[in-house]
């Protein structure tokens, strides 16, 4: 995820959240999904209608206090760093399918779950994640975007999870 897979909005947390608020008002996404603690906290704190927050209680791999956001349902997911756990697909599908706000609390790392979020979201949605030391990335979920992400996921090395 070092290279942005969507629109990179550079700047401070305040600036990027304001630009996101404008994009959300203009595009009215079907679902708004945030990947990352700081991004989720900023979106929720700004009062933007967030549907799913995917968090791991870390920022830049350093532990932080849990993000305070009201969620109707919280899902727990174990996802080791640098991987996409098998169960991530079903859990994110369920979270995105909720009518009310959902939170996915990840034990491990949530970075690559951006890919799962894009593939799980209905077309017309937005997935937002942080780009370290730069700003945020906004991914508009379209058929083309899903195809691109699917190609990335298919090229990834598969290691079945241990049951």
C-alpha positions in Angstrom: 0.0 0.0 0.0 3.0 2.3 -0.4 1.7 3.6 -3.7 -1.8 5.2 -3.5 -4.6 3.2 -5.2 -6.9 6.2 -5.4 -7.0 10.0 -5.0 -4.2 11.1 -2.7 -5.1 14.2 -0.8 -2.0 15.7 0.7 -1.9 17.8 3.9 -2.7 18.0 7.5 -5.4 15.9 9.2 -7.6 18.9 9.3 -7.2 19.8 5.6 -7.6 16.3 4.4 -10.7 15.7 6.4 -12.2 18.9 5.1 -11.5 17.9 1.5 -13.0 14.5 2.3 -16.1 16.1 3.7 -16.5 18.0 0.4 -16.1 14.9 -1.7 -18.6 13.0 0.4 -21.2 15.8 0.1 -20.7 15.9 -3.6 -20.6 12.2 -4.4 -22.9 10.9 -1.7 -21.2 7.4 -1.5 -23.4 4.4 -0.8 -21.0 3.4 1.9 -18.0 5.2 3.5 -15.4 2.9 4.8 -12.3 4.0 6.7 -9.2 1.9 7.2 -6.9 3.0 10.0 -7.3 4.5 13.4 -6.4 8.1 12.8 -8.5 8.3 9.6 -11.5 6.7 11.3 -11.1 9.0 14.3 -10.8 12.2 12.1 -13.8 11.2 10.0 -16.0 10.4 13.0 -14.8 13.5 14.8 -15.7 15.7 11.9 -19.3 14.2 11.9 -19.0 12.7 8.4 -21.4 9.7 8.1 -19.0 6.8 8.5 -20.4 3.3 7.8 -17.4 1.0 8.6 -14.2 1.7 10.6 -11.4 -0.8 10.3 -9.0 -0.2 13.2 -6.1 -2.0 15.0 -5.5 0.4 18.0 -2.2 1.5 16.4 -0.8 4.4 14.4 2.4 3.9 12.4 2.6 0.5 14.2 2.7 2.1 17.7 -0.1 1.3 20.1 -2.6 4.0 20.8 -5.8 4.4 23.0 -8.7 2.8 21.2 -10.6 5.1 18.8 -13.8 6.2 20.4 -16.6 5.9 17.9 -20.1 4.6 18.3 -20.7 1.4 16.4 -23.8 -0.7 16.3 -21.8 -3.9 15.9 -18.1 -4.6 16.5 -16.4 -7.5 14.7 -13.1 -8.9 15.9 -10.6 -10.1 13.3 -7.1 -11.6 13.7 -5.0 -10.5 10.7 -1.2 -10.9 10.9 1.0 -8.1 9.5 1.5 -8.3 5.7 -1.4 -10.7 5.2 -5.1 -11.0 4.4 -6.6 -13.6 6.7 -9.1 -15.9 5.2 -11.8 -14.8 7.6 -11.3 -11.1 6.6 -13.4 -11.6 3.5 -16.5 -12.8 5.4 -16.1 -10.4 8.3 -15.7 -7.3 6.0 -18.6 -8.5 3.9 -20.8 -8.7 7.0 -19.6 -5.3 8.3 -20.2 -3.5 5.0 -23.6 -5.2 4.8 -24.8 -3.6 8.1 -27.4 -0.9 7.9 -25.8 0.9 10.9 -22.2 1.8 11.7 -19.9 -1.2 12.2 -16.4 -1.4 13.6 -13.8 -4.1 12.7 -11.3 -4.4 15.5 -8.2 -6.0 14.1 -5.7 -7.9 16.2 -2.5 -7.6 14.1 -2.5 -5.2 11.1 -5.3 -3.6 9.0 -3.3 -2.1 6.1 -4.0 -4.7 3.5 -7.6 -4.9 4.5 -8.1 -1.8 2.3 -8.1 -4.2 -0.6 -10.7 -6.4 1.0 -12.8 -3.3 1.8 -12.8 -2.2 -1.8 -13.8 -5.6 -3.1 -16.5 -6.0 -0.3 -18.1 -2.5 -0.9 -20.9 -1.9 -3.3 -20.1 0.2 -6.4 -20.6 3.9 -5.6 -18.9 3.6 -2.2 -15.7 5.2 -0.9 -12.8 3.6 0.9 -10.5 6.0 2.7 -7.1 5.1 4.2 -4.1 7.1 5.5 -1.0 7.6 3.4 1.8 7.9 6.1 3.4 11.3 6.3 1.4 12.5 3.3 -2.4 12.6 3.8 -5.3 10.3 2.9 -6.2 8.3 -0.1 -9.8 8.2 -1.3 -10.8 5.1 -3.4 -14.0 5.4 -5.4 -15.4 1.9 -5.7 -16.2 1.3 -9.3 -16.2 -1.8 -11.5 -12.7 -0.7 -12.9 -11.3 -0.2 -9.4 -12.6 -3.6 -8.3 -11.0 -5.2 -11.3 -7.6 -3.5 -10.5 -7.8 -4.5 -6.9 -8.8 -8.1 -7.8 -5.7 -8.3 -10.0 -3.5 -7.2 -7.1 -5.0 -9.7 -4.8 -4.7 -12.5 -7.3 -0.9 -11.8 -7.6 -0.4 -12.0 -3.9 1.2 -15.1 -2.4 -1.4 -17.3 -0.8 -0.7 -19.0 2.5 -3.7 -20.8 4.0 -4.4 -19.8 7.5 -3.7 -22.4 10.2 -6.9 -23.8 11.8 
